[in-house]
Amino acid sequence: MTSIGGAGTSGMVDWNLAVATATRLVRPGPEVSRDEAREVVAELRRHAKASEEHVRAYTRMIPEGAEPHDTPVLVVDRAGWIKANVAGFRELLTPLLGKMQERRSATPGSAVLGAVGGKVTGVELGMLLSFLASRILGQYETFAPVTRDLPAGPGGAGRLLLVAPNIVHVERELEVSPHDFRLWVCLHEETHRTQFTGVPWLRDHLQGEIQSFLAATDVDPGTVVERLREAAQALAGGRPEAEEGEPSPSLVELVQTPEQREILGRLTAVMSLLEGHADYVMDGVGPQVVPSVAEIREKFQQRRARGASRLDLALRKLLGLDAKLRQYRDGERFVRAVVDQVGMDGFNRVWTSPNTLPTKTEIAAPADWIARVHRKADS
């Protein structure tokens, strides 16, 4: 097993145990022959390369002749996706875990408690990753530290992951053209890569928001336990029911402070924009290069909506993954409405600066964003 970033067993999380747990628990991928596996990997790499040209031409985010810094494309299995994401989690969470480690070091017996707690947390993280590892088709990993097995862009700027066994599994389940489906997936993920390589300030802005969210975490163990207890009671029905049509909060939302909820509102708006833009571009480019795009989109939307099983639906709800599905829908509607009104170049003003990003309210009201950004700029 590869060590993730050095001494993985020290501190608040046993990172190596997280990798080992997730790798052990993750379900095996679909059965493929060695020759078929090689062909899948080769085709995904070809599609990823072809998608660059399609996405850049359609979005017009990168001026002709300009070459942004490059980031690698990695075709991985489920274990590879797990290792990459554990490395990314560690990169993001180090400041918060350092604060928690300092607070706990003043507690008698902290060394023993820390060793035990780190192993428990490592197992819990591994269980979560094992659930997700069989569901992710592709991912632009924005915060990607270089490890021995996993290259990244300059300064850990990012890498594009395509999870081959999951793509094969879904294309078989949906009974769609493998060639078309693989290209369709690559178009979505390449749009994310274009967003971050074409908008130089976006990565730092997103990292700043996430770090602010983590910095607002109350690291007092008693407070955290109390908030988790309240969350458990709410999820068990001890909290007044949400109004009709209002989504009930996830466990992640229930343990937040008021300051974190404000930051999360901004993060939700950004993620809705990024996911909706990727869906919009995927469907916009699709008819030109993916003959069966309409069939793929219809079947894939049905799969997204129903989930794989009752357990899958329950876990999605608990972890807040239903919010992820809403981000695709809300963000795509925002992008479509703005492009219809002001064209692609008008929409691309969204990438000018953090001040031109839509708010959570504007995602649901695109006309308000147009009024704020275009009228102010054109006045």
Secondary structure in CASP SS format (residue, H / E / C, confidence):
PFRMAT SS
TARGET T0000
AUTHOR 0000-0000-0000
METHOD secondary structure of the structure
MODEL  1
M C 1.00
T C 1.00
S C 1.00
I C 1.00
G C 1.00
G C 1.00
A C 1.00
G C 1.00
T C 1.00
S C 1.00
G C 1.00
M C 1.00
V C 1.00
D C 1.00
W H 1.00
N H 1.00
L H 1.00
A H 1.00
V H 1.00
A H 1.00
T H 1.00
A H 1.00
T H 1.00
R H 1.00
L H 1.00
V C 1.00
R C 1.00
P C 1.00
G C 1.00
P C 1.00
E C 1.00
V C 1.00
S C 1.00
R H 1.00
D H 1.00
E H 1.00
A H 1.00
R H 1.00
E H 1.00
V H 1.00
V H 1.00
A H 1.00
E H 1.00
L H 1.00
R H 1.00
R H 1.00
H H 1.00
A H 1.00
K H 1.00
A H 1.00
S H 1.00
E H 1.00
E H 1.00
H H 1.00
V H 1.00
R H 1.00
A H 1.00
Y H 1.00
T H 1.00
R C 1.00
M C 1.00
I C 1.00
P C 1.00
E C 1.00
G C 1.00
A C 1.00
E C 1.00
P C 1.00
H C 1.00
D C 1.00
T C 1.00
P C 1.00
V E 1.00
L E 1.00
V E 1.00
V E 1.00
D C 1.00
R H 1.00
A H 1.00
G H 1.00
W H 1.00
I H 1.00
K H 1.00
A H 1.00
N H 1.00
V H 1.00
A H 1.00
G H 1.00
F H 1.00
R H 1.00
E H 1.00
L H 1.00
L H 1.00
T H 1.00
P H 1.00
L H 1.00
L H 1.00
G H 1.00
K H 1.00
M H 1.00
Q H 1.00
E H 1.00
R H 1.00
R H 1.00
S H 1.00
A C 1.00
T C 1.00
P C 1.00
G C 1.00
S H 1.00
A H 1.00
V H 1.00
L H 1.00
G H 1.00
A H 1.00
V H 1.00
G H 1.00
G H 1.00
K H 1.00
V H 1.00
T H 1.00
G H 1.00
V H 1.00
E H 1.00
L H 1.00
G H 1.00
M H 1.00
L H 1.00
L H 1.00
S H 1.00
F H 1.00
L H 1.00
A H 1.00
S C 1.00
R C 1.00
I C 1.00
L C 1.00
G E 1.00
Q E 1.00
Y E 1.00
E E 1.00
T C 1.00
F C 1.00
A C 1.00
P C 1.00
V C 1.00
T C 1.00
R C 1.00
D C 1.00
L C 1.00
P C 1.00
A C 1.00
G C 1.00
P C 1.00
G C 1.00
G C 1.00
A C 1.00
G C 1.00
R E 1.00
L E 1.00
L E 1.00
L E 1.00
V E 1.00
A H 1.00
P H 1.00
N H 1.00
I H 1.00
V H 1.00
H H 1.00
V H 1.00
E H 1.00
R H 1.00
E H 1.00
L H 1.00
E C 1.00
V C 1.00
S C 1.00
P H 1.00
H H 1.00
D H 1.00
F H 1.00
R H 1.00
L H 1.00
W H 1.00
V H 1.00
C H 1.00
L H 1.00
H H 1.00
E H 1.00
E H 1.00
T H 1.00
H H 1.00
R H 1.00
T H 1.00
Q H 1.00
F H 1.00
T H 1.00
G H 1.00
V C 1.00
P C 1.00
W C 1.00
L H 1.00
R H 1.00
D H 1.00
H H 1.00
L H 1.00
Q H 1.00
G H 1.00
E H 1.00
I H 1.00
Q H 1.00
S H 1.00
F H 1.00
L H 1.00
A H 1.00
A C 1.00
T C 1.00
D C 1.00
V C 1.00
D C 1.00
P H 1.00
G H 1.00
T H 1.00
V H 1.00
V H 1.00
E H 1.00
R H 1.00
L H 1.00
R H 1.00
E H 1.00
A H 1.00
A H 1.00
Q H 1.00
A H 1.00
L H 1.00
A H 1.00
G H 1.00
G H 1.00
R C 1.00
P C 1.00
E C 1.00
A C 1.00
E C 1.00
E C 1.00
G C 1.00
E C 1.00
P C 1.00
S C 1.00
P C 1.00
S C 1.00
L H 1.00
V H 1.00
E H 1.00
L H 1.00
V C 1.00
Q C 1.00
T C 1.00
P H 1.00
E H 1.00
Q H 1.00
R H 1.00
E H 1.00
I H 1.00
L H 1.00
G H 1.00
R H 1.00
L H 1.00
T H 1.00
A H 1.00
V H 1.00
M H 1.00
S H 1.00
L H 1.00
L H 1.00
E H 1.00
G H 1.00
H H 1.00
A H 1.00
D H 1.00
Y H 1.00
V H 1.00
M H 1.00
D H 1.00
G H 1.00
V H 1.00
G H 1.00
P H 1.00
Q H 1.00
V H 1.00
V C 1.00
P C 1.00
S C 1.00
V H 1.00
A H 1.00
E H 1.00
I H 1.00
R H 1.00
E H 1.00
K H 1.00
F H 1.00
Q H 1.00
Q H 1.00
R H 1.00
R H 1.00
A H 1.00
R H 1.00
G C 1.00
A C 1.00
S C 1.00
R H 1.00
L H 1.00
D H 1.00
L H 1.00
A H 1.00
L H 1.00
R H 1.00
K H 1.00
L H 1.00
L H 1.00
G C 1.00
L H 1.00
D H 1.00
A H 1.00
K H 1.00
L H 1.00
R H 1.00
Q H 1.00
Y H 1.00
R H 1.00
D H 1.00
G H 1.00
E H 1.00
R H 1.00
F H 1.00
V H 1.00
R H 1.00
A H 1.00
V H 1.00
V H 1.00
D H 1.00
Q H 1.00
V H 1.00
G H 1.00
M H 1.00
D H 1.00
G H 1.00
F H 1.00
N H 1.00
R H 1.00
V H 1.00
W H 1.00
T C 1.00
S C 1.00
P H 1.00
N H 1.00
T H 1.00
L C 1.00
P C 1.00
T C 1.00
K H 1.00
T H 1.00
E H 1.00
I H 1.00
A H 1.00
A C 1.00
P H 1.00
A H 1.00
D H 1.00
W H 1.00
I H 1.00
A H 1.00
R H 1.00
V H 1.00
H H 1.00
R H 1.00
K H 1.00
A H 1.00
D H 1.00
S C 1.00
END
